[in-house]
Amino acid sequence: MKDEQLFSLIQKAKEKDQKAQTKLINVFWVDVFSFVMKKVHDENDTDEITVNVFSKVLSKLDMYDPHFQFKTWILTIAQNTIIDFWRKKSRENQDPTENLDEVKNHYAKSPEELMISDEEQKKIIKTIESLDGNYQDIIKLRFFEEKSIKEIAEELGISVANTKVRVMRAKKVLAELLKNNEFEDN
């Protein structure tokens, strides 16, 4: 893709043109996926990280400096996302029994706190149910049934690229609704 075409595509994507955003994702998907796969070596994790990378790319397009290669900018975001992934993974892999008594006392939930937790879960489910049917299906398949992007694409009869975009949009819409609901309830 020539520089002029790429800059035009980036500009349209900045203006929230969904076709331009999808095309931008499709142009760089293989590069990012391959880059992540070399570092992570797990297809499901790579899928998830790559979706997160493009979510960040689309939300930060205004920060892109055209004096630098766009691909380099995207791969920098990918590298930082991979670092975050490994940090999170190492926290998850720490010995959970370390300082267990201390943690237990500090984080023991009262019945009231457990009830609030249950209420928050109900709010999240209610928010998901208020979404468009396509978004509900995507969220259910990806996060409740923990299916891969490829499995979701096959089940819904849509392309892998379309599935990736839908997952990213569903996450974005859900996050926005949850954020707005949080403020309304307080």
HELIX and SHEET records of a PDB file:
HELIX    1   1 ASP A    3  LYS A   14  1                                  12    
HELIX    2   2 GLN A   18  VAL A   40  1                                  23    
HELIX    3   3 GLU A   43  SER A   59  1                                  17    
HELIX    4   4 LEU A   61  MET A   63  5                                   3    
HELIX    5   5 PHE A   70  GLU A   92  1                                  23    
HELIX    6   6 LEU A  100  TYR A  107  1                                   8    
HELIX    7   7 PRO A  111  GLU A  129  1                                  19    
HELIX    8   8 GLY A  133  ILE A  139  1                                   7    
HELIX    9   9 LYS A  140  PHE A  144  3                                   5    
HELIX   10  10 ILE A  149  LEU A  156  1                                   8    
HELIX   11  11 VAL A  160  ASP A  185  1                                  26    
END                                                                             
